[in-house]
Amino acid sequence: MRFTQITLTGAATTLFASPAFAASGPFFSLGNTDFVVILGFIAFIGILFYFNVPTMLGGMLDQRAVGIQSEIDEARSLREEAQTLLASYERKQQDVQAQADRIVAGAKDEANAAAAQAREDLAQSIERRLAAAEDQIASAEASAVKEVRDQSVTIAIAVARDVIAKQMTAASGNSLIDDAIAQVDAKLH
């Protein structure tokens, strides 16, 4: 309906401002083109005010201003939200970096502790092996000393037997052998 009113207004304005009414002559006559144009313009402005076109234009501009303000407010809130989100992600990134640094430091500490423990275990192992080797050497030495003693006792017995056998009779030899065996047995055990 408004469109029809605006169209009718435009047609009436065109009719009043047509060149058929414009002619030369006095200023306040319809024959003067300047006067006709002024009348057409005044009629056009009057029609605009009659149909509340300035109010409609003002309302449309106000609506547009409200729309623009709401878009600005929405953009501002989105910007604030994005800044908050960015700050959150930056904090998370810093937390993750700090955690990674702690993990790396912990791993280094564990590696150092493991290396120290390995050195200590190696030193203990070497110490045990040295002790075992010393024990084997002492055992071999004791075994060799025992073997030498056993050999010396065997040789001493054999020499004593030969000496006694040459110097003694069978009866006295038997008593000496028994005494020697008893002495050797007492010293060995």
C-alpha positions as CSV (number, residue, x, y, z in Angstrom):
1,M,0.0,0.0,0.0
2,R,2.8,2.4,0.8
3,F,4.5,1.7,-2.5
4,T,1.3,2.7,-4.3
5,Q,1.0,5.9,-2.4
6,I,4.7,6.7,-3.2
7,T,4.1,5.9,-6.8
8,L,1.0,8.1,-7.0
9,T,2.9,10.9,-5.3
10,G,5.7,10.6,-7.9
11,A,3.2,10.6,-10.8
12,A,1.5,13.7,-9.5
13,T,4.8,15.5,-9.0
14,T,5.8,14.6,-12.5
15,L,2.5,15.9,-13.9
16,F,2.9,19.3,-12.1
17,A,6.5,19.7,-13.2
18,S,6.0,18.7,-16.8
19,P,7.4,20.9,-19.5
20,A,3.9,21.7,-20.8
21,F,3.4,24.0,-17.9
22,A,6.8,25.6,-18.2
23,A,6.8,28.6,-20.5
24,S,8.3,32.0,-20.4
25,G,6.5,34.9,-18.7
26,P,6.1,36.5,-15.3
27,F,7.7,34.6,-12.3
28,F,4.4,33.8,-10.5
29,S,2.7,32.4,-13.5
30,L,2.5,28.7,-14.6
31,G,4.2,29.7,-17.8
32,N,7.5,30.4,-16.0
33,T,9.6,27.2,-15.6
34,D,11.4,28.4,-12.5
35,F,8.1,28.9,-10.7
36,V,6.7,25.5,-11.9
37,V,9.8,23.8,-10.6
38,I,9.5,25.6,-7.2
39,L,5.9,24.6,-7.0
40,G,6.7,21.0,-7.9
41,F,9.5,20.9,-5.4
42,I,7.2,22.3,-2.7
43,A,4.5,19.9,-3.6
44,F,7.0,17.0,-3.5
45,I,8.2,18.1,-0.1
46,G,4.6,18.4,1.1
47,I,3.7,14.9,-0.1
48,L,6.8,13.6,1.6
49,F,5.7,15.1,4.9
50,Y,2.1,14.0,4.3
51,F,3.1,10.4,4.0
52,N,5.6,10.7,6.9
53,V,8.5,9.8,4.7
54,P,11.1,11.7,7.0
55,T,9.8,9.7,10.0
56,M,10.0,6.4,8.0
57,L,13.5,7.3,6.9
58,G,14.5,8.3,10.4
59,G,13.0,5.0,11.7
60,M,14.9,3.0,9.0
61,L,18.1,4.9,9.9
62,D,17.5,4.2,13.6
63,Q,16.9,0.5,12.9
64,R,20.0,0.4,10.8
65,A,21.9,2.2,13.6
66,V,20.6,-0.3,16.1
67,G,21.6,-3.2,13.8
68,I,25.1,-1.7,13.4
69,Q,25.4,-1.2,17.2
70,S,24.3,-4.8,17.8
71,E,26.9,-6.0,15.3
72,I,29.5,-3.8,16.9
73,D,28.6,-5.2,20.4
74,E,28.6,-8.7,19.0
75,A,32.0,-8.2,17.4
76,R,33.3,-6.7,20.7
77,S,32.1,-9.6,22.7
78,L,33.6,-12.0,20.1
79,R,36.8,-10.1,20.3
80,E,36.8,-10.4,24.1
81,E,36.0,-14.0,23.9
82,A,38.8,-14.6,21.4
83,Q,41.2,-12.7,23.7
84,T,40.1,-14.8,26.6
85,L,40.5,-18.0,24.6
86,L,43.9,-16.8,23.4
87,A,45.0,-16.1,26.9
88,S,43.7,-19.5,28.0
89,Y,45.6,-21.2,25.3
90,E,48.8,-19.2,26.1
91,R,48.5,-20.3,29.7
92,K,47.9,-23.9,28.7
93,Q,50.9,-23.7,26.4
94,Q,53.0,-22.3,29.2
95,D,51.8,-25.0,31.5
96,V,52.6,-27.7,29.0
97,Q,56.0,-26.1,28.4
98,A,56.7,-26.1,32.2
99,Q,55.5,-29.7,32.5
100,A,57.7,-30.7,29.6
101,D,60.6,-28.9,31.3
102,R,59.9,-30.7,34.5
103,I,59.7,-34.1,32.7
104,V,63.0,-33.4,31.0
105,A,64.6,-32.3,34.3
106,G,63.2,-35.4,36.0
107,A,64.5,-37.6,33.2
108,K,67.9,-36.1,33.5
109,D,67.9,-36.5,37.2
110,E,66.8,-40.2,36.8
111,A,69.5,-40.7,34.2
112,N,72.1,-39.2,36.5
113,A,70.9,-41.3,39.4
114,A,70.8,-44.4,37.3
115,A,74.4,-43.7,36.1
116,A,75.6,-43.1,39.7
117,Q,73.9,-46.4,40.7
118,A,75.4,-48.2,37.8
119,R,78.9,-46.9,38.8
120,E,78.3,-47.9,42.4
121,D,77.0,-51.4,41.3
122,L,80.1,-51.7,39.0
123,A,82.4,-50.7,41.8
124,Q,80.7,-53.2,44.1
125,S,80.9,-55.9,41.4
126,I,84.6,-55.3,40.9
127,E,85.1,-55.3,44.6
128,R,83.3,-58.7,44.9
129,R,85.3,-60.1,42.1
130,L,88.5,-59.0,43.6
131,A,87.5,-60.5,46.9
132,A,86.5,-63.7,45.2
133,A,89.8,-63.8,43.3
134,E,91.7,-63.1,46.6
135,D,89.7,-65.9,48.2
136,Q,90.5,-68.2,45.3
137,I,94.2,-67.3,45.6
138,A,94.2,-67.8,49.4
139,S,92.4,-71.2,48.9
140,A,94.8,-72.2,46.2
141,E,97.7,-71.1,48.4
142,A,96.3,-73.0,51.4
143,S,95.7,-76.0,49.1
144,A,99.3,-75.8,47.9
145,V,100.7,-75.5,51.4
146,K,98.6,-78.5,52.5
147,E,99.8,-80.4,49.5
148,V,103.4,-79.5,50.2
149,R,102.9,-80.5,53.9
150,D,101.3,-83.8,52.9
151,Q,104.2,-84.4,50.4
152,S,106.7,-83.5,53.1
153,V,105.0,-85.8,55.6
154,T,105.0,-88.6,53.1
155,I,108.6,-88.0,52.2
156,A,109.6,-87.7,55.9
157,I,107.8,-90.9,56.6
158,A,109.4,-92.7,53.7
159,V,112.9,-91.4,54.8
160,A,112.2,-92.3,58.4
161,R,111.1,-95.7,57.3
162,D,114.3,-96.2,55.3
163,V,116.5,-95.0,58.2
164,I,114.7,-97.1,60.8
165,A,114.6,-100.1,58.5
166,K,118.4,-99.9,58.1
167,Q,119.0,-99.3,61.8
168,M,116.4,-101.3,63.5
169,T,115.2,-104.8,63.8
170,A,111.8,-105.8,62.8
171,A,110.3,-105.7,66.3
172,S,111.8,-102.2,67.2
173,G,110.9,-100.9,63.7
174,N,107.3,-101.9,64.1
175,S,107.1,-100.0,67.4
176,L,108.7,-96.9,66.0
177,I,106.4,-97.0,62.9
178,D,103.4,-97.2,65.2
179,D,104.6,-94.3,67.3
180,A,105.4,-92.2,64.2
181,I,102.0,-92.9,62.7
182,A,100.3,-91.9,65.9
183,Q,102.3,-88.6,66.1
184,V,101.5,-87.8,62.4
185,D,97.9,-88.6,62.9
186,A,97.8,-86.4,66.1
187,K,99.4,-83.4,64.2
188,L,97.2,-83.7,61.1
189,H,94.0,-83.9,63.0
